[in-house]
Amino acid sequence: MTQHPAIGGLPLSLGGNVFGWTANRDDGFAVLDKWHEAGGRMVDTADVYSAWVDGHEGGESERFIGEWMEDRGVRDDMLIATKTGMLGESEHYRADAVSDALDRCLERLRTDRVELFYCHKDNEDLPIETIAESFAAVTDDGRAKSIGASNFTVSRLRAALDHAEAKGITGFTALQNQFNLVERDDYGQDMQRLCLERGIAMFPYFSLAAGYLTGKYRDKDDFGGSRRSDMAEKYKEDGPTVLAQMDRVAQETGAELPAIALAWLAAQPGIAAPLASARNLDQMEGLLAYTELELSRDQIDRLTRAGA
């Protein structure tokens, strides 16, 4: 795959959803410091993070990351991806609205550009041409080095790429859809084929399935009581087969389950880097362990079959 302007450093993109939410300033800064020190460069955020929290309005994560980069003087080291689209309706995708949204992101991030700017969700009530052209426009002055699509279907992504090519404008070069060992529909064979054919870098989110693939949700008493555990509960019927195979691979390799889940993702066609977040240093160490793990072909195939 051609080198993407938003790809570099360790083969993992650090999810920023926890910053300003479950990661306080001290813990979050420590996580980001460790990430930078270890060679991590990619950080992913969005203007909507963390609007779901009472008293928050969105932008908390971007402000947190911007403050850290400014405080540490490391902006030029980092590769920042952010997104817009979850906080507005169809009018949010007018060209002027997309441009204004990016300006607000840049202000919160305390920077003059991002390496990757996503359309956070498709709006199928709008012509795909409108969305493609609005996001292409923000690359003209360098505020966004590249643009991406998130939560898109294969047909809409293909249409956006075709339109950009026909018009001679900047097209999407990255995709961020849900994809992991227990949730594979949004990056199925047709989407994989499209990404490979068109050189689209795939950054899967929910890489650890809301924490389910860490192995901490196994018994009925483990579920409930938190937003994450409620999200992970949908895997309790089919997920144990995957966890059992992950446990077997863990015995064979000595690796922890999060590293195994990420290593499986990294071995899939078209994956540029998995996305995963850490709210403290213990979780960060678990993510970093993945970068030193290489699964055998047999282990990858067994994990694939377990979640099929």
ABEGO torsion letter per residue (X at the ends): XBBBAABEEBBBBBBAAABGBABBAAAAAAAAAAAAAAGBABBBBBAAOBAABBGBAEGAAAAAAAAAAAAAGAAAABBBBBBBGAABBAAAABAAAAAAAAAAAAAAAGBABBABBBBABBBAABBAAAAAAAAAAAAAAGABABBBBBGBBAAAAAAAAAAAAAAGBBBBABBBBBBBAABAAABBAAAAAAAAAAGBBBBBBGAAGGGAAAGABABAAABEGBAAAAAAAAAAAAAAAAAAAAAAAAAAAGBBAAAAAAAAAAABBGBABBBBBBABAAAAAAAAAAAABBBBAAAAAAAAAAAX
